[in-house]
Amino acid sequence: MSTKVALVTGASSGIGAAAARKLHSLGYTVYGAARRVERMAELADNGVHVLSMDVTDAASMAAGIETVIAESGRIDVLVNNAGYGAHGAVEDVPMAQARAQFEVNVFGAAALTQLVLPHMRAQRSGTIINISSIGGKIYLPLGGWYHSTKYALEGLSDCLRVETRPFGINVVVIEPGSIRTEWGAIAAENLRGSSAGSAYSHQADAIAKQLARSSEPGTRLASDPSVIADTIARAVSARRPKTRYAVGAGAKPAILLRKVLSDRAFDAVLRLGINAASR
Ligand SMILES: NC(=O)c1ccc[n+]([C@@H]2O[C@H](COP(=O)([O-])OP(=O)(O)OC[C@H]3O[C@@H](n4cnc5c(N)ncnc54)[C@H](OP(=O)(O)O)[C@@H]3O)[C@@H](O)[C@H]2O)c1
């Protein structure tokens, strides 16, 4: 059989870059996609094909898939990883920014899924990996728009998994815990941009500090992105992958806590955390 082909979105940074490297090391023909093509130069030097793609732009996604099929003739793995946190109080985040958050984290992933499915159905095989978050299972205040995209991705993935199973296609959700990438710094910056100086500024300060910590080089509060890349490798190599993998710092305890505590009890734990962080 010809080499297996994978497309990874958000390959210009963090988890996507690590995933592209890992799949390439496993022998896949890998396409890395992002807007900042210059940030993928090292991947390109190492044999990853680089695509300029904005997951909010239908034409750029269609062109990307056309390139993959024209050059490689198939697509075996789609990793929907591109994403960011449009943090801020639900009241403060302008609706245009809330919609943009859904465009990237949900509709971008969904549109790419629609584009690859005809090819995967024709092959009668394929794996779609959606990078959700523990934030698709638990919530933090001032992350309402982000969490609602990840909750949406979880539901979309469940329906998709059942729909596509008759065609031999696997759908896998990965729920990273805290991972050392640019994500935390970007979410903190967005949070400050939306809610610093608003009625929510006290919570905003504390939460922005916590978010930014996961991006600090060498922090032990967050895992290396290779932890997620290794999980992706495990999922694509398994004959029958798990439907969900919760991995990385804090992922399993956070999800367990959410499962066993009532909503009110979980709210109280969050409030304790915010109060401690704002001291
Ligand atoms: N880091 C964490 O703690 C953590 C935890 C749970 C889940 N996650 C999820 O993991 C995924 C990857 O995040 P990361 O931690 O690796 O963050 P990151 O280092 O900030 O990388 C985000 C990637 O998404 C891409 N992206 C953003 N907007 C895009 C758009 N409109 N079109 C195409 N690409 C776009 C960025 O590329 P360009 O800007 O170059 O386009 C970048 O490559 C996200 O879905 C995130 O929600 C992260």
The ligand as an SDF file (V2000), in Angstrom:
LIG
                    3D

 48 52  0  0  0  0  0  0  0  0999 V2000
   -2.2670   24.3670   25.2160 N   0  0  0  0  0  0  0  0  0  0  0  0
   -3.2180   23.8980   25.9950 C   0  0  0  0  0  0  0  0  0  0  0  0
   -3.1220   23.9360   27.2390 O   0  0  0  0  0  0  0  0  0  0  0  0
   -4.4460   23.2470   25.3730 C   0  0  0  0  0  0  0  0  0  0  0  0
   -5.2960   22.5360   26.2250 C   0  0  0  0  0  0  0  0  0  0  0  0
   -6.4240   21.9510   25.6910 C   0  0  0  0  0  0  0  0  0  0  0  0
   -6.7060   22.0560   24.3510 C   0  0  0  0  0  0  0  0  0  0  0  0
   -5.8570   22.7630   23.5440 N   0  0  0  0  0  0  0  0  0  0  0  0
   -6.2150   22.8640   22.1330 C   0  0  0  0  0  0  0  0  0  0  0  0
   -5.1390   22.4130   21.3450 O   0  0  0  0  0  0  0  0  0  0  0  0
   -5.1970   23.0180   20.0580 C   0  0  0  0  0  0  0  0  0  0  0  0
   -3.8200   23.5230   19.6610 C   0  0  0  0  0  0  0  0  0  0  0  0
   -3.4440   24.5610   20.5210 O   0  0  0  0  0  0  0  0  0  0  0  0
   -1.9440   24.8080   21.0310 P   0  0  0  0  0  0  0  0  0  0  0  0
   -1.9570   24.6010   22.4770 O   0  0  0  0  0  0  0  0  0  0  0  0
   -0.9720   24.0930   20.2020 O   0  0  0  0  0  0  0  0  0  0  0  0
   -1.8860   26.4000   20.8010 O   0  0  0  0  0  0  0  0  0  0  0  0
   -0.9290   27.3200   19.8860 P   0  0  0  0  0  0  0  0  0  0  0  0
    0.4830   27.0310   20.1800 O   0  0  0  0  0  0  0  0  0  0  0  0
   -1.4260   28.7140   20.1090 O   0  0  0  0  0  0  0  0  0  0  0  0
   -1.2800   26.8560   18.3950 O   0  0  0  0  0  0  0  0  0  0  0  0
   -2.5330   27.1530   17.8020 C   0  0  0  0  0  0  0  0  0  0  0  0
   -2.4890   26.8380   16.3250 C   0  0  0  0  0  0  0  0  0  0  0  0
   -3.7830   27.1140   15.7600 O   0  0  0  0  0  0  0  0  0  0  0  0
   -3.6020   27.8050   14.5500 C   0  0  0  0  0  0  0  0  0  0  0  0
   -4.7270   28.6660   14.2020 N   0  0  0  0  0  0  0  0  0  0  0  0
   -5.3390   29.5890   14.9660 C   0  0  0  0  0  0  0  0  0  0  0  0
   -6.2940   30.2300   14.2440 N   0  0  0  0  0  0  0  0  0  0  0  0
   -6.2540   29.6860   12.9920 C   0  0  0  0  0  0  0  0  0  0  0  0
   -6.9870   29.9110   11.7940 C   0  0  0  0  0  0  0  0  0  0  0  0
   -7.9530   30.8350   11.6890 N   0  0  0  0  0  0  0  0  0  0  0  0
   -6.6800   29.1550   10.6900 N   0  0  0  0  0  0  0  0  0  0  0  0
   -5.7120   28.2270   10.7440 C   0  0  0  0  0  0  0  0  0  0  0  0
   -4.9980   27.9660   11.8660 N   0  0  0  0  0  0  0  0  0  0  0  0
   -5.2650   28.7000   12.9670 C   0  0  0  0  0  0  0  0  0  0  0  0
   -2.3380   28.6350   14.7500 C   0  0  0  0  0  0  0  0  0  0  0  0
   -1.7230   28.8670   13.4820 O   0  0  0  0  0  0  0  0  0  0  0  0
   -1.6650   30.2920   12.7220 P   0  0  0  0  0  0  0  0  0  0  0  0
   -1.8770   31.3590   13.7510 O   0  0  0  0  0  0  0  0  0  0  0  0
   -0.3040   30.3030   12.0960 O   0  0  0  0  0  0  0  0  0  0  0  0
   -2.7540   30.1770   11.7110 O   0  0  0  0  0  0  0  0  0  0  0  0
   -1.4770   27.6820   15.5750 C   0  0  0  0  0  0  0  0  0  0  0  0
   -0.7110   26.8490   14.7370 O   0  0  0  0  0  0  0  0  0  0  0  0
   -6.2850   24.0910   20.1330 C   0  0  0  0  0  0  0  0  0  0  0  0
   -7.4710   23.6190   19.5390 O   0  0  0  0  0  0  0  0  0  0  0  0
   -6.4690   24.2710   21.6400 C   0  0  0  0  0  0  0  0  0  0  0  0
   -7.7660   24.7320   21.9600 O   0  0  0  0  0  0  0  0  0  0  0  0
   -4.7450   23.3610   24.0260 C   0  0  0  0  0  0  0  0  0  0  0  0
  1  2  1  0
  2  3  2  0
  2  4  1  0
  4  5  1  0
  4 48  2  0
  5  6  2  0
  6  7  1  0
  7  8  2  0
  8  9  1  0
  8 48  1  0
  9 10  1  0
  9 46  1  0
 10 11  1  0
 11 12  1  0
 11 44  1  0
 12 13  1  0
 13 14  1  0
 14 15  2  0
 14 16  1  0
 14 17  1  0
 17 18  1  0
 18 19  2  0
 18 20  1  0
 18 21  1  0
 21 22  1  0
 22 23  1  0
 23 24  1  0
 23 42  1  0
 24 25  1  0
 25 26  1  0
 25 36  1  0
 26 27  1  0
 26 35  1  0
 27 28  2  0
 28 29  1  0
 29 30  1  0
 29 35  2  0
 30 31  1  0
 30 32  2  0
 32 33  1  0
 33 34  2  0
 34 35  1  0
 36 37  1  0
 36 42  1  0
 37 38  1  0
 38 39  2  0
 38 40  1  0
 38 41  1  0
 42 43  1  0
 44 45  1  0
 44 46  1  0
 46 47  1  0
M  CHG  2   8   1  16  -1
M  END
$$$$
